[in-house]
Amino acid sequence: MAVKRVIKGVHVVPMGKANAFLIEGEDGLTLIDAGFPGKEAAVFEAIRGLGRAPDQLKHLIFTHGHPDHIGSAAAIIRTTNARTYMHPLDIPIAESGGPFRPMEGAPGLLRQALCRLFYDHNERVPPVAIDLPLADGDILPIAGGIEVIHTPGHCAGQVALLWRPGRMLFAGDVCMNVMGLGDPVGFENLQDGRASQRKLASLSFDAAGFGHGEPISRDASMRFRNKWGKKLSA
């Protein structure tokens, strides 16, 4: 499946039920998330589709440690030697290959059913070593500057990432854009998840990408404010 441009310098790598993103920078390529196990070929195909070689992938940043975000990481790193980045709360999950922490379905019967269907909390994936722990407020000197925003709720070690040059937010699973902007299918802690949604709604950005669903290429922060810019109840 071909890589798809979101904005100048950012491309989504479709992987079926999950997305990864490639950022082009003067310092090489950066990959946001790595999809389910067995999706490394899709990443390499996307890189070649940009006229690049896999060894030009220099950085692999994880929004969190769930299998649909780290599953192909070990295989990708074996080929590219990319540096890896993750919040410390999820590093033990990545470096052991799981299991991950239990979640409850998000409000609504459909999301609760999907959470039970798609999340096997005992699922394991190939372990991946993490080179650099991330902290809220970090500005990574990658691709012109990527800001780290700690956004727990769906996962305690989840981060969102704001690529400053392109004013694009990578929201991970703080929310998803499937049949409209809304909750992920589940939360480890619903109240933390609501706080993280409001946190992102307070930021200014033009475009947004999600672990699941279609990216938004314009007016993204306005859509976040309209959805989560006021206090939400559980």
N, C-alpha and C positions, 0 to 999 in steps of 0.2 A: 504494500500500500504506500502510495507516494506521500512525501512530506508536504505539508500545507502551510503556506505563509499566513501568519496572523497579522503582524506588522513588520515594518522593515527591520531585519535583523533577528526576528523570532519566528520559528516554525514549529508547528505541532506535529508530533509523531503519533499517528493513530495506532492504537494497539488493541483494538476491539473494545473491551469494557473500560479501559484506562488510557490516559494520555501521558505522554512525556513531551518535553519541549527542548528545542535546541536554540541557543543564543549564539549568534556570530559576533566575535570580538576580535580586536587586533591581537589579543593574546591566545587565539585559538577558539575552539568551540566549548561551550558549557552545556551540559545536559541536566535538566531538572527532572528528577525521578527516572525510574528504570523499568516500570511495568512489571507484569507477571513473569514468572520463570519462562524461559523459552522465547522471549521477545527480543533478544539481542540482535537477531538478523534484521528486524524492522528498524532498529536504531542504525545499524551499519548501512542499510539501504538508504535511509534518510540522509545520512552523512554524505554518501556518494552522490545522492541526488542534488546536493548543494555544490557538487564539484570538489568535494573535500575527501580526504582519506581518514579512516578510523583513527589513526595515530595523531590526528589533529584535535581529537577530543581531549581536553586538558583537565576539565573539572566536572565532577558529578555531585550535584547537590540534591539531597533528599528532603522532601517536605516532612516526611515521617517514616516510621519503620514498618508499615503494613506490607504484606506480601505483594500487593498490586503496585507498590511503589519501589520496592527493592529487589523484586524477584529475579531480574536479569542482571543485576549489578555485578555479581561475581564474574559472570561470563564477559561482560563488557570490559571490566577492569583487566582481565587476563589479556585482552587484545590491545587495549589502549594505554594502560598504566595511568589512567586519570586519577587525580586526587579526589578524595571523597570527603563529604561534609554532612554533619547531622547534629541535631540537638542532643545534649548528653542524656536526657531522659530516655531516648530511644536507642542510643548506641548499644546497650546490652542486647536488645532484640536483634539488631542487625548483625552484631558480631557473633551471636549464637545461632542465628537463623530462625529464631522464634523459640517458643510460642509468643504471641502478643497478648496484650491485656484484654479482658472481656469488655464487650460493649453492650449497650441496650439500644434497641431500635429508636430512631427519632420519632417525634410525635406524628401520628397518622398511621393507619393500618397498612398502607402500601409500603412505607419505609420500614416499618417493623417486620413485615414479611420478607422484604428484600434483605434486611440485616440478618435474619435467620438463615436465609438461602445462601448468601454470598460469603458470610464471614464464619469460617471455621477457626476458632480461636487457637486451636492446637496445630494449625497448619505451619509447616516449616519450609524454609527456602534455603538455598546455598548461602552460608555465612559470608559477610563482607566486612573487611576491616575498615574502620573510619579513621581518616588522617587528621581531621580538624573538627573539634566540637564547635557548635554555633551557639551564640548568645543573643538575646533580644537586644536590638540596637546596633549590632555589628554592621559595619559597612565593608563588605568583601571587596578587595581590589581586583575584581574580575569583570571583564567585559564593560569597563567604564564605571563600575560601581553597582553592587547589589546589596540592598538593605535587608537585614534579617529581622523578622517580626514574629515573636513567639506567640502562637495561637493555639493554646491547649483547648481541649473539649472533645473533639473527635478522637484525639490521641494526645497524651500528655506531652510528648516531645514534638508535637507538630509545629512547624514554622511556615509562615508565608514569606514570600520574597518579592521585593520591589526592585525591578531593574530600572534604575534611574534614567539612563540615557533615552530609553524608549517609553518611559512612564507606564510600564506594564507590571501588573501585579500577578504573581503566581500564587493562587489561593490554596493549593493543595486540596484537602478535603474539609476545609472550614465550611464550605458550601459546594454545591454542584449546580451545573446549568443544563439540566435534563428536563425538558418540557417546562422551561423557565427556571429562573434563579431561585434556589431553595436550599433546604437543609441537606446534609449528607444523609446516608441511610442510617447511621448510628452514631452514638456518642459514648465515650467513657464517662464523661461528666457533662450533663446538659447545661448546667449553669455556666460552666467555663466556656462551653461552646457558644452560648449566647453572647457572653462578654467578648469573645474573639470576633464574632460577626460584627458587633458594634464597633470594635476596635478598627476593623478594616473599613467599615462604613465612614469612619472619621478621617480617612486618608484621602489624598488627591492622586488620581491616576487616570489614564485614558483607556487602557486595555486591560483585560484580565483573562487568565487561563486557569483551568480547573483540572483536578485529577480525573473528573468524569464529566462529560458533556461538552458542549461547544464553547470555544473561546468567544470573548466579546472584544471587538476591535476598536470600539469607540464609545464614549460616554459611559464607561463602565462604573466609575465611582458614583455617578448620579444614580445608576441602577442599584448599587449597594446602599446608598443613602435612602432611597425610596423604600427599600426592603427592610433595612436594619438600622436606620438612622434614629429611631426612637426606641425607647425601652420595650423589650419583649418579655412576655411571660413565658414560662415553660410550657 
